[in-house]
Amino acid sequence: MTTENGGAAKRSRLVWLVAAQAALMVFLGLFVTRVADGHGPLTLEDRLPRAFAEHRSPLGNGLSAGLSLLASTEAIVGVTLVCVAALLMLPRAPRWTEAVFLGASVAVQSAVFLLVTIFVERPRPDVPQLDGAPPTSSFPSGHVGASVALYGGLATLVLSRTRGPWRYLTASVLLLVPPAVGLSRVYRGMHHPSDVAGGLLNGVATLLVMGFVFLYGRGHDSANGHGSANGRTPYGVPRGGPEAVPVQPGWPAHTDGRRTGRRVVVVRHPHNCPDELAGQVRARLSRHGFTDQRWTSTTAERPGGSLAEECAAGRVDLVVACGGDGTVRVCADEVAGTGIPLALVPCGTGNLLARNLDLPTDPATALEEALGGGDFGIDVGRVEGDGLPPTRFTVMTGAGFDAAMVRDASPALKARLGWVAYTLSAARHLRDPRMRLIIRLDGGRRIRRRARMVVIGNVGMLQGGLELLPRARPDSGRLEVVLFDPRGAAGWFAAATHLAARVVRRPAPAPSPGGPVGPVGPDIVAGGSLEYFSATRIEVRFARAQAREVDGDSMSEGARLTADTEPGALRMRLPRAPGAAALPHAPDHASQAPYTAHH
């Protein structure tokens, strides 16, 4: 998640726009190959490759070879890297936004292209081919799509970020490259005209999505990294450092004259929580009476900083986690069961616990609303396995496809693109083999299954309101399980359609007391692609070691996962009870909460 206001919403929109783009391309590919093939205009499109094959010449062969080379994988990757490096090495101000736009456009186009070829199979034209044919479908043209993403992306930057009459000529030359590449691919017998049209559409759709997310509404100052036009840095903090913490009259004082109030320990992820946000956190905590502030930073060796030592020293009134789900997990593992409340400043990549608790996406606003609310108990999960010591989780744990995706996501892309980096990593694992596993619920009978991934969740909502585990609630006293096992194009489509239909705006109300006590399931949906279970203890054994993750953190591979729930173990400072609808003014929740808030 970005730390700018509204950035998380744009990241979520990006994920769904790219998913919609991929679904559209798959639909068009299946329409071309299974519905329209042999009908209408498509019966005539083979005439053009044949005509070119019959009238080839040394000049045409040379020109088409050069154009195809211009859009080859090696050329696209090389030119993209050079352009991105040039944008980042500009002498006066690096163009981070433009560099991310260009690199992401090329990467996302390629990911969508590879995804489409999994579902769409189309042979190349039945003519002598001048290039070696890669083992992918003829639809859509990857050369054309890549050339649109790169050269069309460069044309977009030239038109939107430069001045002078020469920019129109430069942009025109760049925009001529993709159709010229498409013509060369038909000439060389590599694609049908409809394949070229599909490549053009894929590339243009990618530029529209990337441009909307990264370029729309940004002026030159913000694009160059100079902040907003009003001269203020993000979070409304003036340049020159964080806001000073005000001291209010009437608070108790130390013997050395310093005033103090209630004690708070702030665990700060130094990369996700920049100085500007830290300044606002200090100020907002101070306004709510937390003037005795102990700050500690996370490190690779000590992911919780000195939180354990601070809590052991006693008299901690509140712990604040400034980071993503990994930072929250470490803090929750320390304070669960102690009665010390935990508040969130969601400034990481996913922030799934904050989303499921319906906190605002802006980090400082989320803290402000929580400090004005009350304390509520939520469940935590506890997971262990071979080579995995017992650890608590607040969101989800799992193995297989999702864990491999988390493990192989680029840290640099995560920092710049947020959850988009996970979608790019996921494309690499779409063809991973299925897992053989045995699952036991609350010590019951062994259930043998095959699946691509297993997810055990304390909450169920992902980015963009997608409910992966629709029954999961943070205070239900149970854990939910999904086995994800789509088979073939029809299975992937059924699973995607089912999940897309479950997009929600906020968590549903918590279930009423008196629900089922024993294990629940299986519930099989989407033609068998998704299978749901519910229990308080879940044991999973795999036929061989699998990638594993806990709350978005990659763990060691292993062949076993055992998860239990700890009902109500974590005390959270929240604007309202989990699952309750947002109100214009937060009421006093003390009467509803299992704990009494300290005000």
N, C-alpha and C positions, 0 to 999 in steps of 0.2 A: 504494500500500500504506500502510496505517496504521502508525504507529510503536508501537502498543500490542500487547502480547503477544496472539497469536491473532487479530489484526485481519486479517492477510492471508488466513487460512483463511475468515473470514467474507466477505471480498470475493469470494473464489473461489466460495463457496457461493451468494452473491448472483447472480453471473453465470449459474450453472447453474440456479438456481431460476427466474430470470426467463426463461431459455431454455426450461425445462420448461413454464412457464406459457404462453408464446407457442405452443409446440407443441401443448399441450392445447387452447388456444382455436382454433387452426387446425383441429385434428382435429374439434372439435365443430362448427365452422362447415361443414366439408366434409360431416360426417355429416348435418347439418340440411338442407343444400342438395342433396346428391347421393344420400343414402341414404334418409333419413326423409321427404323431401319427397313429399307425396301419399299418405302412409301414416299410419295410427294417429292419435294426437292432433293431429298437424300439419294434418290435413285439416279440423279444426274451428277452428283458431286464427284464420282470417280472419273468422270470424263476429263476433268482438269489435270489430275496427276498423269493420266494416260497421254493427254495432249503434250504436256511438258516432256514426258519420257520419250515421245516420238520425235521431238524437235530440239533435243539438247544439243549444245554446242560447247566448244572449249571455253569461250568467253562466259557463257551462262554458268557453266560448271564452276569456273573460278570465282565469279561474283557470288554465287550462292554458297560456295564453300566458305568464303570470307564472312558472309553474314551469319551463317550457322556457327562459325567459330566465335563470332562476336557475342553470341548468346549461349555458348557452351558453359557447362558447369564450372570449368576452370576459369574461364574469362569472367563470368558473373561474380564468382567468389573473389577473384583477384581485384577486379575493378571496385567491388563493394568495399573491400578492406582498405584499398588505397583512398577512396573517397571518404570513408569514415575517419581514417587516420588524419586526412587533411582537414576535415572539419574540426577535429579535436585539437589540432596543432596550430590553429590560426593564431597569429602573434598577439592580437589585441584581446581577443575573447574567444575561448572554445565554444563551438556551437553544439552543445550536448543534445539539445532537443532535436536538431536537424539530423545529427548523427544517429540517434536512436530511431528516428522516423525512417531513415533510409535503410539501416541494417535490419530493423524489424520488418519492413515491407518485403525485403528479399527473403528473409527467413520464414515469415508467415505464408507468403505465396508458395514457397517450396513445401512447407508442411501441408498446406491444403492440397497441393498437387499430389503429394505422396498418398494422402488419405483417400483422395478420389480414385487413384489407381488401384487401391485395395478392393474397392467395390465395383469398379467399372472395368470390364475387359473388352477391348476392341482391337482387332488386328489392324496392321498398317496397310496402306494401299497395295493392291496386287500388281505392282510394277517393279522394275529393277530399282533398287535403292542405292543411293550413292554414299550413305553413311551407315556405320554399324548401328543396329537397332538395339537399344538398351531393353532389359526385360521388364518394361512397363507398358501400360496400355497406351494406345495411340491417342486416346482422349483423356484430358486436354493436352495441348502442346505445351510441354514444360519449357522449351526454348522460348516460346512466345510469351508465356506468363512471366518467366524470369526477366525477359527484356523489358516488359512493361513495368515490372516492379522496380528495376534498377534505373533504366533510362527515363521512364516516365516519372519516377521519383526524383531524379536529378532535374528534370524539366520543371517539376513542381517547385523545387527549392529555388531554381533560377528565377522563376516568375514571382515567387512570393517573398524572396529574401534578398533580391538584388535590384539595382536601379540602372537606368540607361537603355537606349534603344537596342543595343546589341543583345539584350536578354531575350527579346522576341525571336531573333534569328537563331540564337543558341537553343532555345527551347523547341523551336520548330524542327531543327535538325535532330534533336534527341527524340522527339515524338515520332519522327519518321522511321526510327530504327525498328520498333516492334512490328509494324505492318510489313516492312521490308524483310524482316526475319521470317515472318509467317509465309510470305510468298516464296522465299527460298526453301522453306521446309516442304512446301507442296511440290515445288520444282524438283527437289531431290528425292521425291517419293516417300517421304517420312510421315506425312500427315494428310488427312482429308481436309477440305476447307472447313468443315464443321469443327474439327479438332483445333484449327487455328482460331476460330471464333470463340471456342471454349477457353483457350489460353488467354486471349485478349480480355474476355469477361472476368476470368479469375484474377488477372493482374490489375485491371481497373478496380474491381471490387476491393482488392487488398489496399490499393492506394487510397480509396475513399475511406475505408475503415481507419487506416493508420493516420491519414491526414486529419480526420475528425478528432481522434484521440490526442495526437501529439502536436498538431499545428493549429487547429481551429481555435480562434480567439486569443492567440498568443502574439503579442507584438514583438518588435525587435529586441527590446530590453529584456523581456522575460526569456526569449529564446536564447539570448546570449549569456544568460546567467546573471543579469544585473538586477533581478528583482522586479517588482511591479512598478507601474508608472508613478505611483505616489511616493516612491522612495522608501517604502517600508519592506522589510523582509517578511517571509512567511510567518503566519500566526499573529500578525499585527504587532510585532516587536520592532522598535526602531533600530536602525543600524547602530553599532557601537557596543553590542553585547546584550545579555539577557536583562530583563527588567529587575530592578532592585526590589527586594522583598520589603514591603512596608511594615512598620512596627506600629501596632495599634495600642492606644492607651488602655490601661486596666488589666493587661496581661501580667502574670507573675514574672519576676525578674530573678536572674542569678545574682550571686553576691558580687560578681564583677560588673554589674550594671546591665548585662544583656537581658532583654526580655524574652520570655519563652512561653510556650503554650503546650498543647498536646504534642506528643512525639510521633513522628512518622518516619518510616524507612522507605526511601525511594530507590528501587532497583532499576538502573538505567542501562539500556543497550546503547552504547556510544554511537553506533552508526545509524540506527533507526530513530534515535531521539537526539536531534541536533541541539545546539546551544539555544537557538531561538525558542524551540518548544520547551526545553528545560526551564527557560526563564518564565514562561507562562505557567508551567507546572508549579514552580516555586511561589509565584504570586498568588495563584488560585488556592493553593494549600494554605498560604499565610492568611488570606482573607477568611478562610473557614476555621482559623484558630490553630492550625498546625505550624507553629513557628519553630518548634524544636525539630529541625529537619536533618536527617542523616542520609546522605547520598552515597551510593555505591554503584560501581560500574561492572557490567558483566565482562568476563574474559573467557577464552577457550578453556583455560584450566579451571576457572571458578565461574561457571555460568550464572550463579546466584550472587556473585560478589561476596560481600561480608554479611549477607542477610542472616545466615545461621548464627553468627556471633552476636549480631544486634538483637535478635530475638532471645538468645540465651541470656543476654544481659538484663532482660526484663523491661517492663513498662513500655511496650510498643502499642500505641493506640491504633495504628493503621499502617499497612504496607501498600505501596503503590508500584505497580509493574509498568514501566515505560518501555515497551517493545512489542514483539509479536507473540504468537502462540508459544514459541519455545521459551521465551522469558517468563510468560505467564505460568507455564507448566512448572518451571523450576521454583517460582515463588509459591505456587499452590502446594507443591510437594513439601515445602518447608512449613507453611502455616496451617495446612489442613489438620483439623483436630485440635488446634490450639485455642480457637476462639478469636484469634486476631483477624480482623476484617481485611480483605484485599480489594483494592480499587484498580481499575484498568485505565491506562493511557494507550489505546490501540494504535501503534505506529509501525507495525511490522508488515510483512507481505500479505498474509492471509487474514489475521485477526478474527478467526472463526468463532472463538468464544464470545468476543464482543458482539459479533453479528447475531449470534444466537440469543444473546441477552438483550438484543434490541437497543444497544448503545449507539449514539451518533457516530458517524464515520470520521468526523473531525476529532482528533485526539484530545485537544484542550477542552472542547465542548463536552466530550464524553466524561472527562474528569469532573467538570463543573456540575453537570447534572447528577452524577453519582454522589458527589459530596453534599448535594442538597436532598438526597434521598434517605434510604434506610439500609439496614443490614438484613440479608436473606441467606438462608442456607441452601447450597446446591450440592449435588453429588459430585464425587470424583471417581474415576476408575483407577484400578491398580493392576499393572501388567508386569509379567515376568516371563522368562523363557530360558532356553539353553543359551548361555552367553549374554543374557539380558537380565541384569539385576533388577529386583523389584523397584518400580518407579510409578508414580502417579501420573495420570493424564486427565485433562479437563475436556478435551474435544474428541479425538479419535485415535485409534491405533489400528494397524493393519499390516498386511503382507501381500506380496505379489506386484501387480501392475502399478498400483498407486505408490507403493514404497520404492519401486525402481524409478518411477517418475520423479519422486522427491530426491532420491539419491543422486540422480544424474542431471538435475537442473543446474544450470550455470549460476554460481553466486553473483557474477557480474551482471548477468541478465536479470536475475531476481531483483538486484538493487535498482536497475533502471526500468524494468518492465513489469515488476510485480508478478501476478499470477500468470501472465502471458508466458513467462519463462517455463512454467510447468507444462503448458500446452505444447510448447516446442519439444520439451523433453518427452512428453507422452507419445508424440508421433514416432519416436524411435523404438517404442516398446509395444506397438499395436500388434505385432506378430509374434510376441513372446509366447512360448508354449504354455498350455494350461497346467495348473497345479493339481495334483492328487492329494486329497486331505481327508481327515477325519475330524468331525466336530462333535463335542459333547456339551449339553446344556444342563446346568445345575446337577451334574453327576449322573445324568440319564444315559440312555442308550447311545452307542456310537453311530453317527450318521456319516456315511461315506459319500463324498462328492468330488467333482472336478470344478475348478473355477479359475478365472484369470486373476481375481483379487478377492481378498477377504477384508472387510472393514468392520471394526467394533467401535461403536460410538456412544458417548455420553450425551452428545447433541447431534443434530442431523442435518443442519443447513450449511451449504457451501456458498461460495461467492455467487452474487447475483440472485440470491433467494432460491437456489436449487436445493430441494429437499432430497438428499441421498438416503436418509433414514427418517421416513415420515413420522414414525412413532416415538422417536427419541425426544426426551425432555430433560432439562438439566436437574429437575427435582423429582423425577419419577421413581427413583430407587432401583432402576433397572438399566441394563445395557442392551443396545440393539445391535444386530448383526446383519450384514448383507453379503451374500455371495454373488459376485458379478461374473457372469459367464456367457457373453454373447457368442453365437456361433454363426460365422458367415455374414454376408452383407445384410441379410434379413434380420439376424439377431442384433447386430449393431444398430440398425435402424429402429428396431422395436424398442431397444433399451433407451436410445437417445430420445425417441418420441415420448416414451413413458416418463422419463426424468424431466424433459422440457415442459410437460404438462403439469408438473408439480412445482413450478416456480411460484414462490409466495413473496409477499412484501414484508412480512414480519413473522416471528414465530407464532404458531397457533397457541391458543390458550392451553394452560397446563391441564392434564386430565384430572378428573375428579377422583377423590379418594375411593378406595374400595375396588381397585382394579384387580386384574388377575395376579395370582401369587406365583404359580408355577411357570415353567418355560412356555413360550408361545411360538408357534410356527410349525412347519414352514408355511409362509405365504409366498406363492410363486406367481410372478407377474411377467409381463412383456415376453410371452411365449417361452418362459423358462430362462430368460436372460438374467433375471434378478430373483433372488430367493431370500426372504427375510425371516429372522428368528429374534426372540427376545428372552432374556434370562438375567439372573443376578451373577452367574458365574459361567464363563465360556472358556472351554479348552479346545484348542485347535492344534492338530499335529499334521505336518506335511511329509510327503514321501521323501523329499530332499530339501536341503536348506534353501530358504527364500529370503529375498530382501524384506526388511521390516522397518516400520516407521512408527514414531510416537509423537503426536501433536505436531506433525510437519518436520520433525527431526529424524534424519536417517539413523538407524541403529544397525548393529552387526547382523549379518545373515544368520538364520537359524531355522530349525525344523519344528519349533514349538512356540505357542503363545497361550498364556493363561491370563484371563482378565476377570477381576472381581469388581464389584461396585461398593463404595463407601457412602451410603445415603446421608446427605446433609452435612458432610464432613467439612466442607469449605464455606466459610462465612464471607459473603461478598457485599461490598458497599455498592448499591445500585439505585437508580432513580425510582424503580418500581419493582414489584415482584416479577420473577421470570414468567414470561408468557402473558403478562397483563398488557392491555392496550395502552399506548402512550396517551397521556392526558395533557391538556394545556398547562396545568400547574400540578406538580407532583404532590400528592397528599402525604400526610404523615403515615408511614407504613409500619410504624413500630408495633401496632396492634396486630398486624398480619404476619409479622416476621417471627421466626423461631428464636431470634436474638433481639435484644433491645439496643438500638443505636445509641451511641454516646454523642450527645449534642451539648 
